[in-house]
Amino acid sequence: MIAKKIAKLRDEINYHLYRYHVLDAPVISDAEYDVLFRELAALEAEHPELITPDSPTQRAGAEPLDAFEKVTHPAPILSLANAFNVEDLRAWRARIGRLLPDPEMALAYTVEPKLDGLSVVLTYRDGLFVQGATRGNGEVGEDITQNLRAIRSLPPRIPIDPTSELPPPPLLVVRGEAFFPLDKFEAFNLARMEAGQPAYMNPRNAAAGSLRQLDPKITAVRPLTLYVYDFIAWGGVDAPETQWDRLALLRGYGFPVSLDSRYCPDLACVAAAYEAWHEKRNQLNYEVDGIVVKINDRPLADSLGFVGKDPRGAIAMKFPAQEQTTKLLDVQVGVGRTGALAPTAVLEPVEIGGVIVRHATLHNYDEIARKDIRIGDTVFVKRAGDVIPYIVGPVADLRDGSERPIEKPSRCPACGEPAVQIEGEVAIYCDNPACPEQLARRVEYFVSRAAMDIDTFGGQTAVLLIEKGLIHDIGDIYYLSRDGLLALEGFKEKKADNLLAGIEASKQQPADRVLTALGIRYVGGVVARLLLDALGGIDALAATSQEALEAIEGIGPGTAVHIITWFANEKNRRVLEKLRAARLNFAVEKQESPQTTAPLAGLTFVITGTLPAMSRNQAKAFIEQQGGKVTGSVSRKTSYLLAGEKAGGKLTKAQALGVPVIDEAALQQLILDANQKHTVR
């Protein structure tokens, strides 16, 4: 009976390892895999005579792909045993204590991020990078040298600093992790979708797929980066005896090393670090699924040996899962303030990271079709921080034929009016300004801090006033009466007076706030200021043609279409008349002393990369103080691209369009030259 159960678990886990590491198409979540693996490990510990060479507990990973040359590692590239809480951590310390001369002897530790990327092994001879490989099965990996050379953070020679006093080591083999920064992953996936290519399910799959490209040119254009964290083999150089000093030496050679790693003098510090990492994991620009705890004294750690193929001197403390699988039971459609019809998944309840999840966003109907998500599917659900859970994708291999396609709505679920889709957009809209659900969201946005900033006017108040017939559109906000409010349940004199005072005070808001509050699609605070700086007021904007709008720097065709459509709507024009009659500001106040001689007057800048002395916000403020204008995208109208280190696609586009590229020093010189010209005049 036990033998059959172990055999079944062994086969099942090996199948999931194959899907995860070779096919990059898992059908269970990491948490579900961990449960299976722990069950097998526990049974084998009770019955060691049933352990077989092909057990997943006896190997470190999946077999290498045949598309690359095989590389035998100079030493085993091992995985780690897992702990899932502080109690597991203390149990690990107690186990290794039995192997120490004194079980209570003081031990120090290093705590490092457990990166969720692709493990790589890098070989340097006489300081030169000569070979890079995947971890593979822990003993044999895949030669991906040329692809790794494409990662800009990988030093081609060590030490990278030519002034360094460190001699280049005759032989050094190190281990690291290649991964996608999260912001670059999102942009990369968006570009793939726009090009009609399938998006990657997660950053780890994207990293693995990028490094397994047979053409290094493909890898070169993908935003991979790298962290290095251990010595594997060395010759002609003394490796430091503590892990903390090894990290320092790696950093000294020029390897990218995580600055988030931490030295801990005792186990209490490790436990505190684990909790701190758990709290901040969603603030990082890379994915981590736990921390790695290593005994800082490396000779001591190595002397403890192994359990199976897990070294005793280190352990991985994993965080609660943020991704699980569950059933997609149905789809509900909500209405946003712009009228966008947003599909939401109704799920079979599942616990993710200590929270029971019953609903998840499906983004839009084009995304549903692209991922081929169906009602009845088993789906991957991810929850990160306070973000609404979302559907990563379906597990198509588990379908039984009963699944149903998700249809686009033909009518608004709130008001029954026909749903419309503007050509070139993915969103589907209810175009009825009187739609009750849309109106509630629109009023809530109008009174928010980002718009008219009306104190004491929240979402519940908006819903109540709409339900009682006091508000039919946003213009009615300025015609609420004290008697009408006092007739409502929950409104006393003070509450009514405070609300009316906040509404009256909002009449002083500038015209760009009023334009923002109208809720025109794509017209937020920045775009509103661009429009009014160019045109002077809301009335002028209403009378402007689409061609003239597109001629304004920073205004694209999509935004222009929505502006024209909004002002052409008769119901919207009636709202404007209500707001005008309430004496809201429709025009930009003219400056009495315009800076006609400002050194950067008439020039438009775009900022990219990391500047040596200023942040981007500081640079933007500085340029604007000197009379210049800063926009977010490069075009033929851009006067200069201000570029720092790690400039990306904006630099490429500027070079293609012939836009001058300057650095921070050149910007200062530009201002100096302009001031000298004004002085001569």
CORJOTA-V445514 format. One record per residue. RES is the residue in one letter. PHI is phi in whole degrees, -180 to 180 (* if undefined). OMEGA is omega in whole degrees, 0 to 359 (none if undefined). Layout:
# CORJOTA-V445514
res=RES phi=PHI omega=OMEGA
res=RES phi=PHI omega=OMEGA
This chain:
# CORJOTA-V445514
res=M phi=* omega=180
res=I phi=-64 omega=180
res=A phi=-61 omega=180
res=K phi=-66 omega=180
res=K phi=-65 omega=178
res=I phi=-63 omega=179
res=A phi=-62 omega=180
res=K phi=-65 omega=178
res=L phi=-62 omega=180
res=R phi=-59 omega=181
res=D phi=-65 omega=182
res=E phi=-66 omega=181
res=I phi=-67 omega=178
res=N phi=-61 omega=178
res=Y phi=-64 omega=181
res=H phi=-69 omega=174
res=L phi=-61 omega=178
res=Y phi=-61 omega=181
res=R phi=-65 omega=185
res=Y phi=-76 omega=188
res=H phi=-91 omega=183
res=V phi=-100 omega=183
res=L phi=-87 omega=186
res=D phi=54 omega=182
res=A phi=-140 omega=182
res=P phi=-69 omega=177
res=V phi=-116 omega=172
res=I phi=-133 omega=180
res=S phi=-80 omega=178
res=D phi=-60 omega=181
res=A phi=-65 omega=179
res=E phi=-67 omega=176
res=Y phi=-63 omega=181
res=D phi=-59 omega=179
res=V phi=-62 omega=180
res=L phi=-63 omega=183
res=F phi=-65 omega=180
res=R phi=-65 omega=179
res=E phi=-64 omega=179
res=L phi=-64 omega=181
res=A phi=-61 omega=180
res=A phi=-67 omega=180
res=L phi=-66 omega=179
res=E phi=-68 omega=177
res=A phi=-65 omega=178
res=E phi=-78 omega=183
res=H phi=-133 omega=183
res=P phi=-61 omega=179
res=E phi=-69 omega=181
res=L phi=-96 omega=178
res=I phi=-72 omega=179
res=T phi=-117 omega=181
res=P phi=-60 omega=183
res=D phi=-91 omega=178
res=S phi=-67 omega=178
res=P phi=-63 omega=175
res=T phi=-75 omega=183
res=Q phi=-104 omega=177
res=R phi=-139 omega=187
res=A phi=-96 omega=182
res=G phi=-175 omega=184
res=A phi=-89 omega=180
res=E phi=-71 omega=179
res=P phi=-70 omega=177
res=L phi=-73 omega=181
res=D phi=-80 omega=185
res=A phi=-74 omega=182
res=F phi=-121 omega=174
res=E phi=-65 omega=180
res=K phi=-84 omega=179
res=V phi=-129 omega=176
res=T phi=-90 omega=183
res=H phi=-73 omega=180
res=P phi=-70 omega=177
res=A phi=-154 omega=181
res=P phi=-59 omega=176
res=I phi=-99 omega=196
res=L phi=-94 omega=170
res=S phi=-91 omega=181
res=L phi=-122 omega=170
res=A phi=-69 omega=185
res=N phi=-109 omega=166
res=A phi=-120 omega=185
res=F phi=-119 omega=178
res=N phi=-166 omega=183
res=V phi=-66 omega=178
res=E phi=-62 omega=177
res=D phi=-63 omega=179
res=L phi=-63 omega=180
res=R phi=-66 omega=178
res=A phi=-65 omega=176
res=W phi=-61 omega=181
res=R phi=-64 omega=179
res=A phi=-67 omega=180
res=R phi=-65 omega=182
res=I phi=-73 omega=178
res=G phi=-61 omega=181
res=R phi=-69 omega=181
res=L phi=-100 omega=182
res=L phi=-92 omega=177
res=P phi=-55 omega=176
res=D phi=-128 omega=183
res=P phi=-57 omega=182
res=E phi=-97 omega=183
res=M phi=-60 omega=182
res=A phi=-70 omega=177
res=L phi=-127 omega=173
res=A phi=-103 omega=186
res=Y phi=-139 omega=164
res=T phi=-111 omega=178
res=V phi=-119 omega=184
res=E phi=-127 omega=178
res=P phi=-66 omega=174
res=K phi=-90 omega=186
res=L phi=-68 omega=179
res=D phi=-103 omega=180
res=G phi=-134 omega=179
res=L phi=-118 omega=182
res=S phi=-71 omega=182
res=V phi=-132 omega=180
res=V phi=-121 omega=186
res=L phi=-116 omega=181
res=T phi=-115 omega=178
res=Y phi=-122 omega=174
res=R phi=-122 omega=184
res=D phi=51 omega=176
res=G phi=88 omega=182
res=L phi=-101 omega=176
res=F phi=-72 omega=184
res=V phi=-118 omega=182
res=Q phi=-159 omega=174
res=G phi=-135 omega=184
res=A phi=-143 omega=170
res=T phi=-78 omega=178
res=R phi=-71 omega=181
res=G phi=60 omega=181
res=N phi=-93 omega=178
res=G phi=99 omega=178
res=E phi=-115 omega=179
res=V phi=-128 omega=179
res=G phi=-122 omega=181
res=E phi=-108 omega=179
res=D phi=-78 omega=179
res=I phi=-123 omega=186
res=T phi=-54 omega=185
res=Q phi=-66 omega=178
res=N phi=-68 omega=179
res=L phi=-67 omega=177
res=R phi=-60 omega=182
res=A phi=-75 omega=179
res=I phi=-78 omega=188
res=R phi=-68 omega=181
res=S phi=-80 omega=179
res=L phi=-82 omega=181
res=P phi=-73 omega=178
res=P phi=-72 omega=179
res=R phi=-144 omega=175
res=I phi=-127 omega=355
res=P phi=-69 omega=184
res=I phi=-71 omega=180
res=D phi=-83 omega=182
res=P phi=-65 omega=180
res=T phi=-91 omega=182
res=S phi=-66 omega=177
res=E phi=-88 omega=178
res=L phi=-73 omega=177
res=P phi=-74 omega=177
res=P phi=-65 omega=182
res=P phi=-70 omega=176
res=P phi=-58 omega=177
res=L phi=-146 omega=174
res=L phi=-149 omega=176
res=V phi=-116 omega=184
res=V phi=-125 omega=179
res=R phi=-118 omega=178
res=G phi=-152 omega=182
res=E phi=-135 omega=174
res=A phi=-93 omega=184
res=F phi=-157 omega=175
res=F phi=-98 omega=167
res=P phi=-60 omega=188
res=L phi=-64 omega=180
res=D phi=-67 omega=179
res=K phi=-71 omega=180
res=F phi=-64 omega=180
res=E phi=-63 omega=180
res=A phi=-66 omega=180
res=F phi=-64 omega=179
res=N phi=-64 omega=179
res=L phi=-63 omega=179
res=A phi=-64 omega=178
res=R phi=-63 omega=181
res=M phi=-65 omega=179
res=E phi=-65 omega=179
res=A phi=-89 omega=179
res=G phi=80 omega=180
res=Q phi=-101 omega=180
res=P phi=-69 omega=177
res=A phi=-79 omega=175
res=Y phi=-78 omega=183
res=M phi=-68 omega=182
res=N phi=-157 omega=182
res=P phi=-60 omega=180
res=R phi=-65 omega=178
res=N phi=-62 omega=179
res=A phi=-65 omega=179
res=A phi=-65 omega=180
res=A phi=-63 omega=180
res=G phi=-64 omega=181
res=S phi=-69 omega=182
res=L phi=-83 omega=177
res=R phi=-102 omega=175
res=Q phi=-74 omega=178
res=L phi=-74 omega=178
res=D phi=-101 omega=182
res=P phi=-60 omega=179
res=K phi=-65 omega=178
res=I phi=-70 omega=179
res=T phi=-62 omega=186
res=A phi=-62 omega=182
res=V phi=-94 omega=180
res=R phi=-101 omega=190
res=P phi=-80 omega=178
res=L phi=-78 omega=171
res=T phi=-139 omega=192
res=L phi=-152 omega=165
res=Y phi=-125 omega=178
res=V phi=-110 omega=187
res=Y phi=-144 omega=181
res=D phi=-159 omega=171
res=F phi=-91 omega=176
res=I phi=-107 omega=179
res=A phi=-152 omega=180
res=W phi=-157 omega=178
res=G phi=-149 omega=180
res=G phi=74 omega=179
res=V phi=-146 omega=179
res=D phi=-91 omega=175
res=A phi=-77 omega=178
res=P phi=-56 omega=184
res=E phi=-88 omega=176
res=T phi=-117 omega=179
res=Q phi=-64 omega=180
res=W phi=-62 omega=178
res=D phi=-71 omega=176
res=R phi=-65 omega=177
res=L phi=-62 omega=179
res=A phi=-65 omega=180
res=L phi=-67 omega=177
res=L phi=-59 omega=178
res=R phi=-65 omega=179
res=G phi=-64 omega=177
res=Y phi=-69 omega=181
res=G phi=109 omega=177
res=F phi=-75 omega=172
res=P phi=-71 omega=182
res=V phi=-125 omega=182
res=S phi=-60 omega=177
res=L phi=-78 omega=181
res=D phi=-87 omega=178
res=S phi=-64 omega=187
res=R phi=-142 omega=174
res=Y phi=-91 omega=180
res=C phi=-126 omega=182
res=P phi=-77 omega=181
res=D phi=-157 omega=185
res=L phi=-72 omega=178
res=A phi=-63 omega=177
res=C phi=-64 omega=179
res=V phi=-62 omega=180
res=A phi=-61 omega=178
res=A phi=-66 omega=179
res=A phi=-64 omega=178
res=Y phi=-60 omega=180
res=E phi=-65 omega=180
res=A phi=-65 omega=178
res=W phi=-65 omega=179
res=H phi=-60 omega=181
res=E phi=-70 omega=188
res=K phi=-99 omega=186
res=R phi=-57 omega=183
res=N phi=-86 omega=176
res=Q phi=-97 omega=182
res=L phi=-87 omega=179
res=N phi=-95 omega=174
res=Y phi=-149 omega=183
res=E phi=-87 omega=173
res=V phi=-128 omega=177
res=D phi=-117 omega=177
res=G phi=163 omega=174
res=I phi=-124 omega=175
res=V phi=-108 omega=181
res=V phi=-108 omega=182
res=K phi=-124 omega=170
res=I phi=-62 omega=187
res=N phi=-67 omega=179
res=D phi=-77 omega=188
res=R phi=-68 omega=176
res=P phi=-58 omega=177
res=L phi=-65 omega=180
res=A phi=-60 omega=181
res=D phi=-66 omega=182
res=S phi=-70 omega=181
res=L phi=-76 omega=176
res=G phi=76 omega=189
res=F phi=-133 omega=166
res=V phi=-115 omega=190
res=G phi=66 omega=175
res=K phi=-117 omega=178
res=D phi=-97 omega=176
res=P phi=-66 omega=181
res=R phi=-75 omega=188
res=G phi=-81 omega=179
res=A phi=-152 omega=179
res=I phi=-151 omega=176
res=A phi=-100 omega=175
res=M phi=-97 omega=186
res=K phi=-90 omega=177
res=F phi=-81 omega=173
res=P phi=-56 omega=185
res=A phi=-60 omega=173
res=Q phi=-109 omega=180
res=E phi=-137 omega=179
res=Q phi=-143 omega=173
res=T phi=-108 omega=177
res=T phi=-159 omega=182
res=K phi=-91 omega=172
res=L phi=-90 omega=188
res=L phi=-88 omega=184
res=D phi=-165 omega=177
res=V phi=-131 omega=175
res=Q phi=-105 omega=182
res=V phi=-117 omega=176
res=G phi=-105 omega=181
res=V phi=-118 omega=179
res=G phi=-87 omega=184
res=R phi=-66 omega=178
res=T phi=-87 omega=182
res=G phi=92 omega=180
res=A phi=-64 omega=179
res=L phi=-91 omega=188
res=A phi=-103 omega=178
res=P phi=-79 omega=178
res=T phi=-125 omega=181
res=A phi=-79 omega=171
res=V phi=-99 omega=190
res=L phi=-112 omega=165
res=E phi=-66 omega=188
res=P phi=-51 omega=181
res=V phi=-143 omega=179
res=E phi=-88 omega=177
res=I phi=-131 omega=179
res=G phi=60 omega=177
res=G phi=84 omega=180
res=V phi=-121 omega=176
res=I phi=-81 omega=182
res=V phi=-105 omega=179
res=R phi=-118 omega=181
res=H phi=-136 omega=178
res=A phi=-151 omega=180
res=T phi=-75 omega=175
res=L phi=-113 omega=177
res=H phi=66 omega=181
res=N phi=-154 omega=188
res=Y phi=-75 omega=174
res=D phi=-66 omega=178
res=E phi=-67 omega=177
res=I phi=-61 omega=181
res=A phi=-67 omega=181
res=R phi=-64 omega=180
res=K phi=-84 omega=182
res=D phi=55 omega=178
res=I phi=-88 omega=183
res=R phi=-129 omega=174
res=I phi=-66 omega=184
res=G phi=100 omega=179
res=D phi=-67 omega=159
res=T phi=-82 omega=186
res=V phi=-127 omega=170
res=F phi=-83 omega=178
res=V phi=-118 omega=181
res=K phi=-121 omega=176
res=R phi=-130 omega=180
res=A phi=-125 omega=178
res=G phi=61 omega=181
res=D phi=-93 omega=180
res=V phi=-71 omega=178
res=I phi=-60 omega=178
res=P phi=-56 omega=180
res=Y phi=-136 omega=179
res=I phi=-85 omega=178
res=V phi=-74 omega=180
res=G phi=170 omega=180
res=P phi=-87 omega=170
res=V phi=-100 omega=188
res=A phi=-61 omega=183
res=D phi=-68 omega=181
res=L phi=-99 omega=180
res=R phi=-70 omega=178
res=D phi=-119 omega=178
res=G phi=99 omega=181
res=S phi=-89 omega=183
res=E phi=-69 omega=182
res=R phi=-120 omega=177
res=P phi=-62 omega=176
res=I phi=-94 omega=185
res=E phi=-87 omega=173
res=K phi=-69 omega=179
res=P phi=-71 omega=177
res=S phi=-96 omega=179
res=R phi=-138 omega=177
res=C phi=-69 omega=181
res=P phi=-70 omega=183
res=A phi=-91 omega=185
res=C phi=-120 omega=178
res=G phi=82 omega=179
res=E phi=-72 omega=181
res=P phi=-59 omega=175
res=A phi=-86 omega=182
res=V phi=-126 omega=175
res=Q phi=-131 omega=181
res=I phi=-77 omega=182
res=E phi=-57 omega=179
res=G phi=90 omega=180
res=E phi=-113 omega=180
res=V phi=-89 omega=184
res=A phi=-76 omega=173
res=I phi=-112 omega=189
res=Y phi=-122 omega=161
res=C phi=-92 omega=186
res=D phi=-99 omega=181
res=N phi=-100 omega=182
res=P phi=-61 omega=181
res=A phi=-90 omega=178
res=C phi=-57 omega=187
res=P phi=-60 omega=181
res=E phi=-71 omega=177
res=Q phi=-64 omega=181
res=L phi=-62 omega=179
res=A phi=-61 omega=179
res=R phi=-67 omega=182
res=R phi=-69 omega=178
res=V phi=-64 omega=180
res=E phi=-59 omega=178
res=Y phi=-70 omega=182
res=F phi=-57 omega=185
res=V phi=-89 omega=186
res=S phi=-71 omega=181
res=R phi=-62 omega=181
res=A phi=-71 omega=183
res=A phi=-117 omega=185
res=M phi=-85 omega=173
res=D phi=54 omega=180
res=I phi=-94 omega=181
res=D phi=-62 omega=175
res=T phi=67 omega=181
res=F phi=-108 omega=182
res=G phi=-107 omega=183
res=G phi=-64 omega=181
res=Q phi=-66 omega=177
res=T phi=-64 omega=179
res=A phi=-59 omega=181
res=V phi=-63 omega=181
res=L phi=-62 omega=182
res=L phi=-67 omega=177
res=I phi=-71 omega=180
res=E phi=-62 omega=182
res=K phi=-87 omega=175
res=G phi=79 omega=179
res=L phi=-86 omega=178
res=I phi=-128 omega=175
res=H phi=-113 omega=174
res=D phi=-158 omega=186
res=I phi=-65 omega=178
res=G phi=-65 omega=181
res=D phi=-67 omega=179
res=I phi=-55 omega=186
res=Y phi=-87 omega=180
res=Y phi=-125 omega=175
res=L phi=-70 omega=180
res=S phi=-110 omega=179
res=R phi=-64 omega=180
res=D phi=-64 omega=180
res=G phi=-64 omega=180
res=L phi=-70 omega=182
res=L phi=-68 omega=178
res=A phi=-78 omega=182
res=L phi=-88 omega=177
res=E phi=-65 omega=178
res=G phi=95 omega=180
res=F phi=-101 omega=171
res=K phi=-102 omega=185
res=E phi=-59 omega=183
res=K phi=-64 omega=180
res=K phi=-64 omega=179
res=A phi=-64 omega=181
res=D phi=-64 omega=179
res=N phi=-64 omega=180
res=L phi=-65 omega=180
res=L phi=-65 omega=177
res=A phi=-66 omega=178
res=G phi=-65 omega=178
res=I phi=-65 omega=180
res=E phi=-64 omega=180
res=A phi=-65 omega=182
res=S phi=-68 omega=179
res=K phi=-66 omega=179
res=Q phi=-87 omega=180
res=Q phi=-63 omega=181
res=P phi=-68 omega=186
res=A phi=-62 omega=181
res=D phi=-68 omega=175
res=R phi=-69 omega=179
res=V phi=-63 omega=180
res=L phi=-63 omega=177
res=T phi=-60 omega=185
res=A phi=-67 omega=180
res=L phi=-63 omega=176
res=G phi=77 omega=176
res=I phi=-67 omega=183
res=R phi=-57 omega=178
res=Y phi=74 omega=180
res=V phi=-106 omega=174
res=G phi=-94 omega=184
res=G phi=-61 omega=182
res=V phi=-66 omega=181
res=V phi=-66 omega=179
res=A phi=-60 omega=179
res=R phi=-67 omega=177
res=L phi=-59 omega=182
res=L phi=-64 omega=184
res=L phi=-76 omega=173
res=D phi=-63 omega=182
res=A phi=-81 omega=190
res=L phi=-112 omega=175
res=G phi=93 omega=181
res=G phi=-174 omega=182
res=I phi=-70 omega=179
res=D phi=-64 omega=178
res=A phi=-65 omega=177
res=L phi=-63 omega=181
res=A phi=-63 omega=183
res=A phi=-96 omega=185
res=T phi=-86 omega=180
res=S phi=-79 omega=178
res=Q phi=-63 omega=180
res=E phi=-62 omega=180
res=A phi=-68 omega=178
res=L phi=-64 omega=181
res=E phi=-66 omega=179
res=A phi=-78 omega=179
res=I phi=-78 omega=180
res=E phi=-58 omega=178
res=G phi=95 omega=180
res=I phi=-108 omega=181
res=G phi=-96 omega=182
res=P phi=-60 omega=181
res=G phi=-62 omega=178
res=T phi=-63 omega=180
res=A phi=-60 omega=180
res=V phi=-61 omega=181
res=H phi=-67 omega=178
res=I phi=-65 omega=180
res=I phi=-60 omega=181
res=T phi=-64 omega=182
res=W phi=-63 omega=183
res=F phi=-72 omega=178
res=A phi=-79 omega=182
res=N phi=-78 omega=184
res=E phi=-62 omega=180
res=K phi=-64 omega=178
res=N phi=-68 omega=179
res=R phi=-66 omega=177
res=R phi=-67 omega=176
res=V phi=-61 omega=179
res=L phi=-58 omega=180
res=E phi=-65 omega=176
res=K phi=-63 omega=181
res=L phi=-68 omega=178
res=R phi=-66 omega=180
res=A phi=-65 omega=177
res=A phi=-80 omega=176
res=R phi=68 omega=170
res=L phi=-78 omega=181
res=N phi=-77 omega=179
res=F phi=-107 omega=184
res=A phi=-125 omega=178
res=V phi=-79 omega=177
res=E phi=-68 omega=181
res=K phi=-77 omega=177
res=Q phi=-76 omega=181
res=E phi=-69 omega=182
res=S phi=-129 omega=180
res=P phi=-64 omega=182
res=Q phi=-83 omega=183
res=T phi=-72 omega=181
res=T phi=-106 omega=177
res=A phi=-60 omega=188
res=P phi=-59 omega=183
res=L phi=-108 omega=181
res=A phi=-59 omega=178
res=G phi=85 omega=181
res=L phi=-104 omega=179
res=T phi=-115 omega=184
res=F phi=-120 omega=167
res=V phi=-125 omega=183
res=I phi=-113 omega=177
res=T phi=-146 omega=177
res=G phi=80 omega=181
res=T phi=-102 omega=181
res=L phi=-85 omega=185
res=P phi=-70 omega=188
res=A phi=-118 omega=184
res=M phi=-129 omega=168
res=S phi=-76 omega=179
res=R phi=-63 omega=179
res=N phi=-64 omega=177
res=Q phi=-66 omega=179
res=A phi=-65 omega=179
res=K phi=-62 omega=180
res=A phi=-63 omega=180
res=F phi=-63 omega=180
res=I phi=-62 omega=181
res=E phi=-66 omega=176
res=Q phi=-63 omega=181
res=Q phi=-92 omega=175
res=G phi=94 omega=181
res=G phi=-85 omega=179
res=K phi=-122 omega=180
res=V phi=-117 omega=177
res=T phi=-121 omega=187
res=G phi=-96 omega=184
res=S phi=-132 omega=181
res=V phi=-83 omega=174
res=S phi=-145 omega=179
res=R phi=-66 omega=179
res=K phi=-84 omega=180
res=T phi=-69 omega=180
res=S phi=-78 omega=181
res=Y phi=-147 omega=168
res=L phi=-102 omega=176
res=L phi=-89 omega=189
res=A phi=-117 omega=173
res=G phi=-111 omega=178
res=E phi=-69 omega=178
res=K phi=59 omega=174
res=A phi=-68 omega=186
res=G phi=-112 omega=187
res=G phi=-64 omega=180
res=K phi=-65 omega=177
res=L phi=-65 omega=179
res=T phi=-60 omega=181
res=K phi=-66 omega=179
res=A phi=-61 omega=179
res=Q phi=-64 omega=180
res=A phi=-67 omega=182
res=L phi=-89 omega=181
res=G phi=78 omega=178
res=V phi=-77 omega=180
res=P phi=-59 omega=179
res=V phi=-110 omega=181
res=I phi=-127 omega=174
res=D phi=-104 omega=184
res=E phi=-64 omega=179
res=A phi=-66 omega=180
res=A phi=-67 omega=176
res=L phi=-63 omega=179
res=Q phi=-61 omega=180
res=Q phi=-67 omega=178
res=L phi=-61 omega=179
res=I phi=-68 omega=180
res=L phi=-61 omega=180
res=D phi=-62 omega=180
res=A phi=-65 omega=179
res=N phi=-65 omega=178
res=Q phi=-65 omega=178
res=K phi=-64 omega=179
res=H phi=-65 omega=180
res=T phi=-66 omega=179
res=V phi=-63 omega=179
res=R phi=-64 omega=none
